[in-house]
Amino acid sequence: MNKTNTQKVNKSVAKYTNISWLKKMINPIQEVFLNRTNVYLLAVAVIYRTFRPFFEEFFSKYWVTPFLVYFQNEIPTQIVAWFVIIGIVVVCGIECKNRKRISEIRLYRWILITAIWASVRFSEAWIFIPLFGNITYFDIVPLYTLSVVATYVCQFIKRKPSEKIEEDGFECDEPIETNEEDLLGRRGFAQTLARRIIKTKPKNQSFAVGILSPWGYGKTSFLNLIKDELKRHETICIDFSPWIYGKENNLIREFFTEVGKHLRKFADTLPRDMMEYAQILEKNESTSWLSMLLSLGNMGHNIEQQGNLLKMSLLKIDRPIVVFIDDLDRLGSNEIMEVLKLIRNAANFSEIKFVVAYDRTYLVEAIKQQNTGSANRYLEKIFQIEYTLPAFDRENLEIYLKKECDKFVHEEEKESLNRIFNSKESFESIAIEELLTLRDAKRYINSLKNIYIKLAGNVVLRDLMNIEILQLKYKPVYELLSQQWEQVLIEENVILKLYEKSNKEQEKDIFLYIKLPSYNINTRLKEIGYNKVEIERIRRILYFLFPSFRTSAEYGAINHKATIARYFYDTIQERDLPIETFNRLWLKNYEYIKEDVNNIISCHQTYSFVSQLDSFIPDSAVVCKNVIRIMFYVGSSNSQINSLYNTILNRINLLEDYQIEDMEIKTFLLDIIEENGLSNYISGFLSSEFRSLEKYFSFEEIREIETNYLQKAIQQDLSLNIIYDYMSRATNNEYDYNENEKAYALFKLYTNRHIEEFMKSMVISMNAPKGYYYVSQLAQEVWGTWGNFQNYIKSIFPRTPIIDEFEKFLNKFINKGAQNATTYNFKHIAVNK
């Protein structure tokens, strides 16, 4: 469109806007003065004013003298009057508070009544009984009028909200009204169609245009675009909604009533002529109007005569008349047939054009139920032209979605949102092609906004958007996942994936087979009732959510075992640490982080915290050091945490990326060892990962650290099981170094204090039912030889039954060669089986 045409369109729009504004002002005034009661009151007021002496004499003779002169101004009468006055004031206050809607008709009616009151009240012909002072009983009339005026004014006063509401409202699924609201690029087609309708001049019958589209594709909005263009050319547009009337035998009458109401302002006789025409068509309810049209006699003559009269009245209007019928596919088959017959026969006037919107597939099925032969040919007789609603540009829909999401998505997730819309055909995007219509898009935005407000920052935006698409378009699948995801998905190191039955390797592994889901997703989808095409579309969404190629799962993602539940319950559990809280930790100094972590542990959120640590990537050397220190601290504080070894190593290696020297890293790790004191977790880490720590610690250095741990554990007199843990690490002989004599000496000191417990632990069951046992090889390692250990046992004093029994078993075991288990019947030593 060139600049000149654009200016013309803008001027046309401005002119149309001004006309609309004037109509809004004039319409209430028209309603007031066209109201029959108001007209009668105005006529009474004028007649009374014109013939005032006559009416004063008339009322005095027939009303005042025989009746009103006997009015008693007593206390009971005054009480009643005051009750009326108080009632008017109270009711007025309540209605003002509730912002009751007062119509202009009622307002002007009481103003007119007050004008009549004033004419009577201030006439010298009458004397009124006072209620108090100069106020009379008759003055209650203007008091009530004043209450009506006050209520009318109050309805325009906006109610002050009790508190400010921060949340945004929902997107309303309302059809657009004007061209300026068109988001789908259909304005041009609507304008062309509207102009062609205006130019169409049928001679002998009505002209009907069908607008075809499935449910939800914007038929109503498209009709409004056509109306918008037609009104610019002074076309009379009439909306007729047959589905609100219900009874099919009322449709003809309701149609002509509705059309007559709109055309009254153009021809006074039209409403009457149309109602008479409708009454003739309805005269015999037992037969169809088609039979009446075919019948002979006076009825046929009357229909033809009244039809010609109506046609002449329509011609006088000299303006195009277009009737819009929307949502024809909401009706049952009987009602649809009545509307189609109405278009082609009862309202078959060349001066009326019809624009009807419907789903053609639905109409064809409805017509077939009526046994009318070929449904397609039937529709061709009704509608001269059928337009399939043009497909909208999907890019416009995506622009709308992006714009609406941008309104509520938090600033820190805007980059993720951009990546989602810009990464088409990748697993970083969403299944946006499932949203077929603007209605779908609005429903989706409402649902997404509602759940995002609750879960923002604690879920992955991409996953949340995809799961909401699944819920919107495939609700049964969403319900299946929410209730039985463990029967559909398989877990691999907290990563959730779709179970593929064809994976024979998984089924051969007996340990993995035990954890396999109950059924394949395809089987379940077929049971629900989806066809092949639908199943493929559903699987595509599921692959977005649970990609098989993922080797890790981000905490907060739907494919992470610890966080999948929040996508279905719209909240995080009490034991889940909010991701935002976790991220804020690393903005603080270590001591404050440590305090917060203690609170996290006390709130039983340790598992959630550790899961987030596992996937958290520090963005600086300071944060990286704090993360490593906290990992060791949490591991040392909680005996149930036995993971994170690989994660800690990765974070230690990450320090090198920040240009930190090996010696500095070693010093940093030694500081951590010192600040955590005796730590079974750190001891286990050093023993397990000593090969990966070779660049920082030699084997001898790690052995020395482990020996120091053993010494501290013995000094604290910890349980034997824990001492064994430290002992095994301190005596680790991976590189065939010399024996750790210091560790052996420390262990001997411990056994001297716990001799009976130690002896019980040295007896190992080989075949308990048959009574086979042997002595742990640790005894030989610590004492050097079996003989040395045997001499140690003999030297123990004082003796006990347990010591004597163990010595007898040890002698028998050594005499048998100390290689194989031997039988023995223990009486005092309870052997762990």
N, C-alpha and C positions, 0 to 999 in steps of 0.2 A: 504494500500500500504506500502510495507516494504521500508527500507532505500535505498537498492540497486536500486529498481525500481524507487524510487523518484529521485535518482541521474541520472538515464538514461533519465527520462522525462525532467529533468532540462537541461541536455546536448542537448537533441533533440530540446528543445525550444530555447536554445542559438544559435544552428546551424541554426535553421529556421529564427531567428531574423537577423543573419548576412546575410543570403541569401536575405531576404527582403530588407535590406539596400542596397546591391549591385544592386538589381533589380531597386530600385529607382534611382540609379546613372546611370545605363546603359540605361533604357527605353527612357529618352529624347534624348540621343545620337543616339539610334536606329531610333527614329522618324525623327531626323534631316537628317540622311544619307539615309533613305528610302523615303524621300520626293522627288517627281518626279522633281520639279523645281530645287531643290538643286543639284540633280544628273546631270541635264542638264547643270547647271552653272559650276559644277566641270569639266564636260566633255569639255565644251567650254574652260575653263581656261587651262586644260592640253593640248588640241589640239593647242590652240593659242601659248602656251609656246614651244611646240614641233616644230611647223611649223611657228615660229615667222617671219622669213624673207619673207615668202610667204604672210602672212597676212598683213605685213607692206606695201609691194608693192601693194597688192590688195586694201587696204584702201586708199593708196596714190593716186592710179589711179582712183578709182571709187567713192571716198568720199571726200578726202581732196582737191584734185586739182579742181574738178568741183564745189565744194560747200563751204567747210570750209575756203578756202583761202580768201573768200570774207567777212568774219566776220568783222563787224565794231565795233571797241572799242571806242564808243562815250558815251556821258553823258547819253542819254536815256537807252543805254544798261547797263551801270554801275548802274543806278538807279534800273533797274529791278533786276540785280544781288544782289544788297544790300537788296532789298525787300525780295528776296528769302532767303538770309542769315538770315535776321532779323526774317522772318517767321519761319525758322527752329529752331532758338533759342527760340522764344516765345512759339511755339508749344511744344518744348522739356520741357520748364519750366512748362507749364500747365500740361503736362502728368506726369512729375515727382511729381508735387504737388498732383495730383489725384491718384498717385501710379498706373498708367495704366499698365495693364498686357501685357507684351511683350513675345511672345512665343519664345522658343529656335530655332525653325525653321526660324523665321524671323531674329533673331539675327545672326545666322550662315550664312544666305543667304547674309546679308549685309556685313559681314566680308569677305565672298568669293568675293563679288563684289568689295570690297576695295582692296583685293589682286590682282584682275585683273586690277583695277585702278593703283595700284602701279607699276605693270609690264609695263603698257603703259606710265604712267607719267614720270618715270625715265629712259625711253628708249631714246637713243641718236638719234633715227630716227625722233623724233617729236619735234616741237617747239610750246609751248603753249603761248597764249596771256595773259599777266599779268593783273590782276584786280587792285592790288596795291602791290608795292614791289615785292617780289618773289611769292606772292599768285596769282594763275591763276583762271580763270573761272572753269576750270576742277576740281579744288580742292574743289568745293562744294560737290562732291561725298563723300569724307571721312568725311566732316563736318556733313553730314546727318547720316553717319554710327556712328559717335561719339555720336550724339543725341540719336540714337537707343540704343547704349551701356549704355548711362547715364540713359535712361528711364528704361532699363532692370535692372540695379543695384538698382535704387531708389525703385523699387517695393518690395525689400527685407528690406528696411529701415522702421522700425516700426514708425507709426505716433505717435507723442507725444500728449497725451490727453490734451484737454483744461483745464480740472479740474479732480481731482481724484473722481471716482465714488465709493461710499461706499457700495451701495447695491449689493447683489449677483445676478447673472443671474438666468434664469429659468432652471429647469431640462428639458433637451431635450429628447423627446421621440424617441430615435434612437436605432436601433437594435445593439446588441453587435457584435464585430468583432472576438474576440479571446476567448479561454478557460478561460484566466485569468479574464475576465469581467463577467463570469457566476455567477449570484447571486441566481439563482433558482435551482441549483443542477442538471442540465440536461447534464452536460459535459460528464459524463460516458456513458449515453445512446447514445449521439451523436457519441462518439468515436467508440462504438461497431457497430452502424449502418453504419458508414463510412467504417470501415474495412470489414464488410460483403459485402458492395457494391463493394469494390475493388476485393474481392475474387469471386464475382459472374461472371461467364463466359458464357453468352448466345451464342448459336451457329448460330441461323438463324434470330433472331429478337432483337429489342431493349428491354431493361429492364427498367421498370418504377416503382418508389416507390412513394406512396402518403403519405404526412404528413398531418394529419387531426387535425384541431383545429378551434374553433370559432375565430371571429375577436378579436384582441387585446391580444391573449394568448401567443405571442412570437414566431410565426412561422418563421419570418424572422431571428430572433436571433438564433433559432435552426438550420436553414439552414446554417448560418454563422459558427456555431460550427462544423457542418459536413464538410464544406469547409476547415476550419482550419485544421482538422484532415486529410482530403484527400490531401491537399497540402504538408503535411509532408511526404507523400508517393508518391510525384511527379505526382499527378493526375492533368490532365488539367481540370480546373473548368471554366465553361462558364455560365454567367448569361443571360437569355433571358426574357425580360419583354414585353409580347404581348400587354398589356393594353396601352402602350405609342404610339402604331402605329395607332390605330383607325380602319382603313379599314380592314375588314376581308380578302379581296382578296389579301392583301399585306403581310399577316402573313408568308406564305411559303417563299416568296422571302426574307423578313426581317430576318427570322430564319436562312436561309443558308448564308445570308450576314454576320450576326453576328458571326455565328460559323466559317465561312471561315476567318474572320478577326483575330480570336484568333488562328486559326490553320496555318496561313500563315508561321509563323516562323518554323513550323515543316515540312511542305511540300509545296513547291512553287506552285504546280499545283492545290492545294485543293480549293482555292477561285474560280478559273476559273471553275473547275469541278462542284463545288456546284452551281454556278450561272447558268451554262448550265442545270444542273438537275432541278433547280427551274424554269427556263424559259420553259422547256418542260412541267412541271406540270401546269404552268400557261397559256399555249399556247392558250387554248380555254376557255375564261372567261365565256362564256355563259353556259357551262356545268361544273359540279363539277369534281374535279380531280378524284373522285371515278369512275365516268363514263369513264374517260380517261383511268384509269387503267384496266377497264374491256373491253375497245374497242380493236379491232384487227387492224392489218395493221402496217404501218411504225411507227406510234406514239407509240404503245405498244413496238415495237422493240427498238425504241430509248430510251424509259424510262428504259427498262431492261438493255440495253447496257450501258447507262450512269450511272445507279445504280451500276452495277458491277464495272465500272471504279472508281466510287467514293468509293466503298467498298475497292478496292485494295489500293487506296491512304490512306484511314483511317488505314488499316492494317500496312502500313509502319511506321506509327508514333510509334507504339509499346508502347503506354502509355494509361492508362485508361482515358476515356473522359466522363465527367459527366456534363450534362446540367441542370441548376437549373431554374425552373419556379416558381416564387413567385406571390402571390396575384392573383391566377387564379379566385378567387371569386370576383374580381373587374370588370370582363368582363360581357357583356350581354350574353344571351343564345346562340346567333348565333356565337359570337366569341369564346365562351367556346367550342362549338362543333368543330370549326375549329382547335383549339389547340389540342383537344383530337384526332382528326383524324390525325393531324400532327405527334403526338407521335406514334400512332399505325401504320401509313401507310407511309406518305411522308418521315419521318425521321426514318423509321423502319430498322435501321442498328444495327447489334449486337455489333458493336464497340462503340455505343453511349448509355449511360445510362441517365435516366431522374430522377430527384428528384423534385416533384411538391408539393407545399403547397397550401391547400385550406380548406374552410369550407364545409364539405361534405353535410350538409343539404342544403346549397345554391346551390351546384352543382346538387343535385338530383332534386330540383325544376326546375333548368334551363334545364336539360335534358328532364324532363317531358313535358316542353313547346314545345319541338321539336318532340313529338309523336314518340319516338323511342322504345316504349315498356317499359320494366322494366328498370328503371334508375339504380337500384343497380346492375343488371346483366351487364348492359352496362359498368359501372365503373370497374367491375371485369375483363372485357375483356381488358381494357386499362391498369390497374395497377395490376402487379403481386402481389405486397405487399402494404397494406395500414396500416400505423402506426398512432395510435392516440397519439398525443403529450402527454407525461407523465405529470400528475398533479405535480405542484411544491409544495414544502414544505411550507405551510403557515407561518411557523416559520421564514423562510428566508425572506418572504415579510414583516413580522412585524419587523424583525431586520433592514431591509432596511428603513422602515418608521421611526423607532425610531432614526436611525443614521442621516437621513436627517432632521428630526424635531430638533434634537439636535444641528444642525448647526446654526439655526436662532432663536430658543427660548431663551429668556433672562435667564441669570444665576439664577435670583431669582425665575424663574418658572420651573427650571430643576426638582425640587422635585415633582412638580405637574405632569410633563411629565412622570417621572418614575412611579408615582402612576397610571397614566392612562393606561400605557402599562402593568403594573403588577397586575392590579385589574380587571381581566377578569370576565365576568358574574356578574358584579355589576354595580350599577348606577354611579360609579366613573370612569368607562371606556368609550370607544367609540364603535360605531357600525362598527368595523374594518372589519367584515366579508363581508361588502358590497363592499369592494375593492377586486375585483376578480383577477385582472391581474397586472403585473408590469406597464403596460400602465396606468391603473386606478391609481396606486400608484403615478406615476410621475405627472399625471394631478392633482391629489389631492394635492401633495406637492407644485406645482406651485401656485395653487389657495390659499392654506392655507398660504403660505409664503407671498403672496401679501397682503392679508387682515390683517395678523398678524402684519406686519410692521406698518400698520396704527392704529391698535387698541391695540397693546401690552400694558399691564398694566391696560387697561380700560375694559377688558372683562374677563370672566372665560375661561381659556384655554380649558377645557373639552367641554364646550358649543360651543366654536368657532370651534373646530375640528369636533364635531357632526353636526353642521349646515352646514359646508362645505361638509361633506359627503352627506347630504340631497340635497344640491345644485348640486353636481356632478352627483348623481345617480337618483334623482327624482326632476328634475328642476321645473315641474309644481307645485309640493307641496311647494317648496321653494318660488315660486312666490305667491302662495296663502297666505302663512304666511306673506310674506313681505307686501302685500297689504291689507289683510283682517284678520289679526290676532285677532282683536276684535270680529269677527264673528265666530271664531273657538275656542277661549280660554275663560275661565271664570276667573274672578279675585276674590281672597279672601285675603283681607288685603295686597294688592300690589303683592300677589303671583299669578302667572298665571298657570292655569292647563287646561288640556284637558277637554272639556265638555262631560260628559257621560249622554246621554239622559235617561238612565235607573234610574237615581237618582231621584226618585219620591219626596223625602223630599225637594230637591231644588225647584221642581216645585210647591209644596204646599205653600212654603213661598212666599207670594205675593211680598214682597220687593226684595227678591233674584231673583224671576222669571222675574222681570222687567229687571234685568241685565244679564239674560242668553243670550248666543250667538245665532246667527240666525239659525245655523244648526249644526248637528253632523258631526264630521270629516269623519266618514265612508261613510255617504251619499255623501259628496263632493268628496271623492276619487273615489267612484263608478261612479259619473258623469264625472270625468276626464277620466275614462276608465281603471283603474287598476283592476286586478283580485284579488281573495281572498288571494293568496300567497303574492302578491305584497303589498296588504293593510296591512297584518300582519307585513311585513318587515318595511313598512313605520311607522306603529304605534309603533314599537319597538324603532325606532330612536326618534320619538316624545315623548315617555315615558322617554328616556334618557334626553331630553331637558326640558320636563314639567312633572316631576314625581308627581304623585297624593299624595304621602305620605309626601311631604315636608310641614313643618309647618312654615318655614321661607325661605326667599329668599335673597341670598347674593347680595349686591349691585354690579352691573356689570354683574350679571347672566342674561341669556336670559329669565328666568322665573320671573324676577323682572320687574314690569310694567314700571318703570322709565328708564330701560336700554335695553329693547328689541329692540328698533328701531336701535341702533348702529350696531347690527348684520346684518342688511339689507342695511344700507346706508354707511357702511365702514368708518364711522367717528362718532365723538361725536358732539353734538350740542353745540352752543355757551353758552347756559345756563347750560350745564353739566360740573361739576367740574371734571377734570381728576383725576383718582384714585391715580396716582403717585403723583400729587400735594397734594392731601389730606393726603397721607401717610407721605410725607415730613414735613408736619406741625408739627407733634408730635416729631420731632427731635429738635425743638426749645424751647426757654423759653416762658413762658406764654405771656409776653408782646408782643413778636414778633408774636406769634400765633394770638393774639388779633388784631394786625395790619393787618395781612393777612386775617383774617376773615372779617374785615371791608371792605377790597377790594373785597372779595367774595360776600358780601352782595351788594356792589355797582355795581357789575357786574351781578346782578340778578341770582346768582348761589346758592341762599340760599336753595332752595328745594333740589337740588342735594347734597349739603353739609349736610343737615339734614338727608337725606336718607342714606348717608354713615355713619353718626354718629350712626344711629339706629342699624347698623349691625357691627360696629367697636368694636373689643375686645382689650382693652389696654394690653400691655405686661409687664407693671411695675406700681408701685404705683404712681410714678411721672406722668407718662402719664395718668393714670386713674384719678388723681386729675385734671389735665389740661382738660381732656375730660369733666368732670363734670362741671367745671367752665365755659367752653365754651358753654356747653349745656344751662346753665342758662343765660349766656350772650346773646346768639343768641335768646333765647326765650324772654328775656327782651327787645331786640332791635327790634324784629319783632312781631307785634301784630297778624300776620296771623299764626304764629307757635303755634299750640295748642296740639302738640303731644309730644313724648319723655318722658312723665311722667314715664312710666314703664321702659324705657331704663335708665333714670337717677337713678331710684331705684335700678336697677340691677347693675349699676356701683358703687353706694354707697355701696351696699352689697359686691361688689367685693373688696372693700378696706379692708374688714375684712379678705379676703384671703391673703392679704399682711401683716397680723399681726398688723393692726392698731387698737388701742383701741377705744372704743365707745366715750370716752370724746374727744379724738383727732379729731374724725370724726365730733362730734358736734361743736367743735371750728372751724373746717374747713368750715362747713355749715354756721355758724354764720358770718364768714368772707365773704363768698359769698353773703349772704344777705346784709351785710353792703356795699360791694363794688359795688353792682348793684343798690343801692338806692331804690327809689320807683319802684317796679316791679309788675305789674299785673300778669305776668307769674309766678313768684316765689310765690306770694300770692295764686294764684290758685293751684299751686303744693302743698303747705303746707296744704291748706284746703282739697284738694282731697285725699292726701295720708297721712293724720295725723296718721291713725292707723298703717301704715307701718313704721312710724318714731317714734313710742313710745319708742324705746330703746334709742333714742337720745333726744327727746323733750317730756315734759308732755303736756297735753291738755291746761293747764293754760299758759304755755310758748308760745305755738303756738297762743293762743288767744291774748296774749300780743303783739306778733309780728304783727298779723293781725290788732290789734287796732292801733299800731304805723303806719302801712301802711295807714289806714283810716285817721289818723291825718295828715300825709304828703300830702295825696290826697286833703284833705279839705284845708290845708294851701296853696296848689298850685291852689286851686279853679278850679279843673277839672270838666268835664261835669257831669251832674246828673246821667247818665247811668253808668259811671265808678264808681262814688261814691256808687251807689247801689251795684255794684260788691264787693267793699271793705266792705261795710256795712254788706252784707249778710254773708261774711266770718268771720267778727269780732263778729257777734252776733250768730254764729252757736252754738246751744245749744244741741249738740249731746249727751253729757253725763249728761244732766239735772243739769248743774251747775247754779249758780246765774246768773242773767241777767247782761249783760255788760253795766253798767250804764255810764261808760266813753264813750263808743261808741255812746250811745243814746244822751249824752250831746253834743258830737262833731257833730252829725247829726243835732241836733236842731240849732246849730250855723250856719250850712251850709244852712238850710232851711230859716233862717231869711234873708239871702242874696239873696235867689232865691225863694221867696215865691210863685209867680204866676206859675213858672215852676214846683215847687213842687206840688201845688194843681192840676195842669193838670195831673201830673203823678199818683196822688192818685185816679183818676176816672178810673175805670176798666169797659170795655164794656162786658156785659153778652150776650145780644142779640140786637145788634145795630139797625137792621131794625125795631124792635118793641120798641126800646127806653129803654131797661133795662140796668141799671148800678149799680155798688156798689163801696164802698170805700175800698182801700187796707187795709188789716189787719196790715200792717206795722205801720200805724198811731196809732193803739191801743197799739202795742208792744212798740213803742218809748215813747208815752205819758202815758202809764200805763193803762188808761181807755178811753172809748169814750167820757166821760164827760170832762176829762182833755184836750183832743184834741179839743173838742167843745169850751171850754173856751179859748184855745190858739187862735183859729180862730177869736173868738169875740174880742180878745184883740189887734188884728193887726191894726195898724194905720200908715199911712193914708190908706183909703179904695179905692178900685178900683172896676169896674164892675165885673171883674173876681173873686175877693175875695168875693164880695156880692153874686154872683151866686153860688160859691162853698159852702158858708155858708148855703144858702137855701137848696141846694141838701143834704148837710151833716145832717141838721136838719131833713129833710124828711126821710133820710136813718136810722137815729138813732130812730126816732119816730116809724118806721116800725119794730124795733127790732134789727137792725144792723146785721141781719143774712142772709137775702135774698136780691137779686137785686130789685131795684125799678125803676119805670119809671120816666123819667125826660126829658124835652125838653131844651137842652143847647143852648144858644144864643151866649155866649162869650167864652166858653171853647170848644176848638176843641179836641175831644176825639179820641185817637188812636184806630182804629177799627181792 
